[in-house]
Amino acid sequence: MCGNEKLKEDKLSLFGLTDEQREFGEMARDFCKKRLFPVARKFDEEGIPDDFLAELTELGYLGCSIPEQYGGMGVDLFSLINIIEEFSRASGGVATLIGAHLGLGCKSIEMFGNEEQKAKYLPQMAKGNITSFCLTEPNAGTDVFSIEAKAEASGDFYILNGEKQFITSADIAKYFVVFCKTEKGPTGFLVERDDGGVSVGPPEKKLGIRSSKTCGVHFQDVKVPAANIVGPLGKGLRVALSVLDYGRLGVAGIALGIAEQAFDEAVEFAQNRVQFGKTISSFQTTQFKFADMRVEIDASRYLLYYALGKASEGQRFSLEAAKAKLKTSEVASFVADSSIQIHGGYGYTEDYNAERVWRDGRITRIYEGTSEAMRSIIGGMYRGKKE
Ligand SMILES: Cc1cc2nc3c(=O)[nH]c(=O)nc-3n(C[C@H](O)[C@H](O)[C@H](O)COP(=O)(O)OP(=O)(O)OC[C@H]3O[C@@H](n4cnc5c(N)ncnc54)[C@H](O)[C@@H]3O)c2cc1C
């Protein structure tokens, strides 16, 4: 065990993680070391191949947090976030695919699906049938209340029409949880890709997490059984926002993984790069950078684990999730940027990971609620009486 890994072990034991929770993280770390790190840049350039997704399914990762009774592994929240963190260290894109599938798509059904929906869909999702979460629209990003996609009742069906924007994994999704306006208010629907009338646009050309594809999805007269309404009719935004609280814990795990990876790569580089006859890690300016990076990462982990603790105990955790997402994502950018600086010119090239890690980290300040939106949630607590 190298020094940095030992430090991480100590931190995890401080939080009282069980052996099992730690083992899930360790298994994911071993898998990623062998199977993902070596191909992460290739995936960034070419996308995630089907055989890798098949391997993830076979090992249970694409169903790991789905309850065992529905064919998943039933890992708890701490274990899931540890797993996501480990994947993110290797590839923010692969971690995004796993996080969005489990933390948004599957979670919508776990939290708000009825028994029939859970029995029908969760085992399929656990088998690696990717589930996308479709909330964002061209005119409704942060302002989710402005969604325009419509679902009109027609007998035992609803007819869906509308446009969704920036949908993670839409290129390969078998299922879509789609939020639309209805007569009774916004409502969630489970749409199957083969329902007819679903078309997925080309992947966006993105700055980072390029292995994870992000596409627009067009719904044209899609006929969805009323039985596929997810959660109460007219309460879709409550469904979406509750699921997003969980999703934000996943994003915080992704951000933390990116920060840890950027830190380790910066240390490794600095301990080997010699200038003025010394390793650059021997310069106090470099050590001060490490100090600031390390303290920020550890502070993020505390905030995230506090939020996970509250969520695990069944307490309300929206505020804690917002704080954890804000802090970890801002820290991921700060640490990844510092890592490039420590790498000097090499950090600006594709010969080192630093630039990819920085690109991957940047999205965590945007998706599943921007940093400004997180600040609004947190700061809004102190607004006082409404005028
Ligand atoms: C790679 C990627 C993957 C994504 N995956 C999904 C997905 O799977 N499903 C899904 O539904 N969505 C997804 N999204 C959408 C993502 O959640 C939105 O991009 C994000 O919520 C911001 O919305 P917007 O892009 O429309 O920006 P806008 O809401 O237009 O915001 C633009 C800027 O204005 C600021 N702003 C907006 N309103 C306010 C305000 N009231 N006060 C202060 N500042 C404000 C924002 O913080 C931001 O800086 C994804 C996006 C990306 C880029």
The ligand as an SDF file (V2000), in Angstrom:
LIG
                    3D

 53 58  0  0  0  0  0  0  0  0999 V2000
  -22.7630   16.3890  -19.9590 C   0  0  0  0  0  0  0  0  0  0  0  0
  -24.1480   16.6880  -19.4760 C   0  0  0  0  0  0  0  0  0  0  0  0
  -24.9650   15.6560  -19.0440 C   0  0  0  0  0  0  0  0  0  0  0  0
  -26.2780   15.9360  -18.6250 C   0  0  0  0  0  0  0  0  0  0  0  0
  -27.1060   14.8970  -18.2760 N   0  0  0  0  0  0  0  0  0  0  0  0
  -28.4330   15.1540  -18.0340 C   0  0  0  0  0  0  0  0  0  0  0  0
  -29.3730   14.0970  -17.8750 C   0  0  0  0  0  0  0  0  0  0  0  0
  -29.0250   12.8980  -17.9300 O   0  0  0  0  0  0  0  0  0  0  0  0
  -30.6820   14.4060  -17.6780 N   0  0  0  0  0  0  0  0  0  0  0  0
  -31.1160   15.6960  -17.6080 C   0  0  0  0  0  0  0  0  0  0  0  0
  -32.3140   15.9090  -17.4260 O   0  0  0  0  0  0  0  0  0  0  0  0
  -30.2380   16.7330  -17.7550 N   0  0  0  0  0  0  0  0  0  0  0  0
  -28.9140   16.4900  -17.9680 C   0  0  0  0  0  0  0  0  0  0  0  0
  -28.0260   17.5310  -18.1550 N   0  0  0  0  0  0  0  0  0  0  0  0
  -28.5150   18.9060  -18.0590 C   0  0  0  0  0  0  0  0  0  0  0  0
  -27.9370   19.6740  -16.8770 C   0  0  0  0  0  0  0  0  0  0  0  0
  -28.4990   19.2230  -15.6810 O   0  0  0  0  0  0  0  0  0  0  0  0
  -28.1930   21.1580  -17.1600 C   0  0  0  0  0  0  0  0  0  0  0  0
  -27.2710   21.5170  -18.1890 O   0  0  0  0  0  0  0  0  0  0  0  0
  -27.9970   22.0430  -15.9600 C   0  0  0  0  0  0  0  0  0  0  0  0
  -29.0030   21.7980  -14.9970 O   0  0  0  0  0  0  0  0  0  0  0  0
  -28.0180   23.5340  -16.3150 C   0  0  0  0  0  0  0  0  0  0  0  0
  -29.0520   23.8460  -17.1860 O   0  0  0  0  0  0  0  0  0  0  0  0
  -28.7240   24.6730  -18.5400 P   0  0  0  0  0  0  0  0  0  0  0  0
  -27.5970   23.9720  -19.2060 O   0  0  0  0  0  0  0  0  0  0  0  0
  -29.9730   24.8310  -19.3010 O   0  0  0  0  0  0  0  0  0  0  0  0
  -28.1860   26.0580  -18.0340 O   0  0  0  0  0  0  0  0  0  0  0  0
  -29.0670   27.3350  -17.5810 P   0  0  0  0  0  0  0  0  0  0  0  0
  -30.0990   26.9320  -16.6160 O   0  0  0  0  0  0  0  0  0  0  0  0
  -29.4530   28.0960  -18.7820 O   0  0  0  0  0  0  0  0  0  0  0  0
  -27.9610   28.1590  -16.8000 O   0  0  0  0  0  0  0  0  0  0  0  0
  -26.9500   28.9530  -17.4500 C   0  0  0  0  0  0  0  0  0  0  0  0
  -26.2160   29.7260  -16.3520 C   0  0  0  0  0  0  0  0  0  0  0  0
  -27.1560   30.5830  -15.6700 O   0  0  0  0  0  0  0  0  0  0  0  0
  -27.1320   30.3000  -14.2880 C   0  0  0  0  0  0  0  0  0  0  0  0
  -28.4720   30.4660  -13.7230 N   0  0  0  0  0  0  0  0  0  0  0  0
  -29.6370   29.9540  -14.1900 C   0  0  0  0  0  0  0  0  0  0  0  0
  -30.6610   30.2900  -13.3910 N   0  0  0  0  0  0  0  0  0  0  0  0
  -30.1300   31.0020  -12.3910 C   0  0  0  0  0  0  0  0  0  0  0  0
  -30.6600   31.6490  -11.2260 C   0  0  0  0  0  0  0  0  0  0  0  0
  -31.9570   31.5920  -10.9080 N   0  0  0  0  0  0  0  0  0  0  0  0
  -29.8130   32.3140  -10.4150 N   0  0  0  0  0  0  0  0  0  0  0  0
  -28.4990   32.3840  -10.6930 C   0  0  0  0  0  0  0  0  0  0  0  0
  -27.9270   31.7910  -11.7690 N   0  0  0  0  0  0  0  0  0  0  0  0
  -28.7320   31.1150  -12.5980 C   0  0  0  0  0  0  0  0  0  0  0  0
  -26.6420   28.8600  -14.1810 C   0  0  0  0  0  0  0  0  0  0  0  0
  -26.1240   28.5740  -12.9070 O   0  0  0  0  0  0  0  0  0  0  0  0
  -25.6160   28.8210  -15.2840 C   0  0  0  0  0  0  0  0  0  0  0  0
  -24.4110   29.3540  -14.8250 O   0  0  0  0  0  0  0  0  0  0  0  0
  -26.7270   17.2760  -18.5660 C   0  0  0  0  0  0  0  0  0  0  0  0
  -25.8800   18.3040  -18.9870 C   0  0  0  0  0  0  0  0  0  0  0  0
  -24.6230   18.0390  -19.4630 C   0  0  0  0  0  0  0  0  0  0  0  0
  -23.7710   19.1640  -19.9590 C   0  0  0  0  0  0  0  0  0  0  0  0
  1  2  1  0
  2  3  1  0
  2 52  2  0
  3  4  2  0
  4  5  1  0
  4 50  1  0
  5  6  2  0
  6  7  1  0
  6 13  1  0
  7  8  2  0
  7  9  1  0
  9 10  1  0
 10 11  2  0
 10 12  1  0
 12 13  2  0
 13 14  1  0
 14 15  1  0
 14 50  1  0
 15 16  1  0
 16 17  1  0
 16 18  1  0
 18 19  1  0
 18 20  1  0
 20 21  1  0
 20 22  1  0
 22 23  1  0
 23 24  1  0
 24 25  2  0
 24 26  1  0
 24 27  1  0
 27 28  1  0
 28 29  2  0
 28 30  1  0
 28 31  1  0
 31 32  1  0
 32 33  1  0
 33 34  1  0
 33 48  1  0
 34 35  1  0
 35 36  1  0
 35 46  1  0
 36 37  1  0
 36 45  1  0
 37 38  2  0
 38 39  1  0
 39 40  1  0
 39 45  2  0
 40 41  1  0
 40 42  2  0
 42 43  1  0
 43 44  2  0
 44 45  1  0
 46 47  1  0
 46 48  1  0
 48 49  1  0
 50 51  2  0
 51 52  1  0
 52 53  1  0
M  END
$$$$
